[in-house]
Every structure is written in C-alpha cells, then in structure tokens.
Amino acid sequence: MRVTRHPFRSDDTRIASSEHSRAPAVVKRKSQDGKTHNYIIRGGIEGRERLRVLARVMRPTTLNLFDRVGIKPGMACLDVGCGGGDVTFELADLVGPKGRVVGWDIDEAKLELARREAKERNHDNVVFRLLDISESDGEPEFDVVYARFLLTHLVDPVGAVARMLRLMQPNGLVILEDIDFSGYFCHPYSAAFWRYIELYTQTAQRRGGDPNIGPRLPGMLLDAGVERVQMNVVQAAAFDGEVKLINPLTMENIVDSVLAEGLASRAELDTLIDELYEFSRNPRTIASIPRIVQAWGHLGN
Ligand SMILES: C[S@@+](CC[C@H](N)C(=O)[O-])C[C@H]1O[C@@H](n2cnc3c(N)ncnc32)[C@H](O)[C@@H]1O
C-alpha cells in the first residue's frame, strides 16, 4: 500500500509561537459534555478517522483476545472509552442478536458518528452513551467490561477500574488493553521517530496520564481483587501499510496538546510530521506501534 500524507490534517490548530506558555502539571480541557478532561488526542471527526486506522491495525490481535477469553453469544458487554465504536461493533457481532453492547465515551461527536454507523449496519443490539468513567456509576448489569487505550489517559486509572468492576455481574469478565510507549522501536534510527515518542510521552504525563501504563494492568486487576488474572503482549510492526501510518497520524492529532503545553513550536511540529510521513513512506524502514499489554480476569461470585 502506498502511504500518503493523511487527508484529515487541518491548520485550524495553529497557535502563534508567542502564545506558547508552560502549563500547570495537569491541564484539563473542556469536552462536548461540557466537563473538563485531560484527553490529549484530537477528538471529533479527525480523531475518529485516526481511530479507524488504529482499529484496522489492532483488529487481528483484539479478535484473538476475544476468542481466547471466550466472548459468547447472548452476553451483555460494556466498551468503556469506545471512541467511534470500532470494537463495540466487533463485540456486537460476537454476542449476536440475543446479546447487547453499550459504548461509553466523553466525545459526543464520535458517539454521534457511531450511532449513525450502527443504524447503517443494522446493529440493533448496540447503544452509545455520553458518559465519563471517572464520574459514572451504574448497576452491575454487564457480563463483560472492556476498555482499550482508555486507562492510559486517565488521572485515576485505578479508580476507573474499580468503577468498571462495580458495573459487572458476579463472575463477570474484565478485559483491558493498553499501551506501553517505552516499548516502541524502529529501524534504522530516526530522530523524528524518537522525538515524536518524547513529545507524546511528555504531553500525556503533563496531563496526568501514563503512556507506559500497559505493564501496570495485571497488577491493577490483582489489587482490585480480580481472580484468574492473565496477560498477553502484542505489538504490530511493519515496513509498509497502515501500521506505519499510526505514528504520523497520532503526532498530527496531538499537535494542539503539544502546543498548549509549550513543548515544541508549530514550525518544529510541521517539520516533524513531514519527517514522520517520509519515514513511513520508505519501504526500507520499519516502524512499530507501542507495545500493548492485554490483561483480563473474572470477578468472584
Ligand atoms: C485512544 S481512544 C480509544 C477508542 C477505542 N477504545 C478504540 O480502541 O478504538 C480513547 C477514547 O477514550 C475516550 N475517553 C477519554 N477519557 C474518557 C473518560 N474519562 N471516560 C470515557 N471515555 C473517555 C476518548 O474520548 C477516546 O474516544
């Protein structure tokens, strides 16, 4: 596949360099639900398009995981931080018409796109709700609670896991997938590649997130009293195709946050994004995505 510069890049995030200022340790931004969040990746349609690419890259390993843990027809599932619903729809296919899936997210624009897509695909067993896992509580109604690439963004991931467990029925299954940016690799050495990783890591940490949360997941489940905890590690890497698009796309979609944190100038970021796409286009280079830890286990009876 020919890798080209992504069409969803926009200039509406440009901030004059004189406006750069150092932000406090944890900066929260207003979201569509009118509340403040620390999510560093651009939301809305642009964020949604990045998630589509990410979902295609992740699909084989996420489906393997669901096969391994035993997602069955008739189950009631919750996909927390569902984004545009890519995994929500996969779960809906697996649980079938006798099951149901609920997707929660704080980004109403993505949820609206997901609702439209659910209609187009005739997914009658899916519902999308605007809810913040850091604040929401509910009834213990789910057989499965799943979250991919959510906890990394939260200031209190342990509290979020506790909330997730309260939504599960006895013997319910909790499944987490999250990133470990320290596990990235590329070949040959690329200064742009490592600058991107540095900027992402620093921005996420300043907003109170943990870009290296992956290895913490099994311990978080054990500490929460989850039983029969297991883990697995997956990582996509390639010399061509969409795997290599993820990094420049992510860099483009965190530009607003990096600028707001005063970590780089717009000029540096423009050059960096060009270099990342250049690296992606070269079939003699290899790029990975972050190492990903999958962890899962059951509630007691
Ligand atoms: C990296 S995306 C992953 C989306 C989806 N899980 C996937 O793997 O395609 C993280 C999602 O979590 C959502 N999110 C961030 N903070 C959240 C919170 N406190 N409660 C619910 N969703 C949240 C974001 O809006 C975003 O859609």
The ligand as a Gaussian input file, in Angstrom:
#p B3LYP/6-31G(d) Opt

LIG

0 1
 C       -7.474000       6.245000      22.148000
 S       -9.205000       6.309000      22.118000
 C       -9.630000       4.585000      22.017000
 C      -11.011000       4.352000      21.458000
 C      -11.442000       2.884000      21.384000
 N      -11.400000       2.240000      22.692000
 C      -10.544000       2.127000      20.421000
 O       -9.689000       1.355000      20.867000
 O      -10.718000       2.320000      19.198000
 C       -9.651000       6.703000      23.784000
 C      -11.114000       7.103000      23.928000
 O      -11.389000       7.281000      25.320000
 C      -12.267000       8.389000      25.453000
 N      -12.134000       8.872000      26.821000
 C      -11.121000       9.615000      27.347000
 N      -11.355000       9.859000      28.647000
 C      -12.541000       9.242000      28.953000
 C      -13.329000       9.138000      30.135000
 N      -12.936000       9.732000      31.263000
 N      -14.488000       8.416000      30.112000
 C      -14.881000       7.821000      28.944000
 N      -14.193000       7.898000      27.793000
 C      -13.038000       8.607000      27.794000
 C      -11.815000       9.364000      24.379000
 O      -12.808000      10.292000      24.037000
 C      -11.468000       8.410000      23.237000
 O      -12.552000       8.224000      22.368000

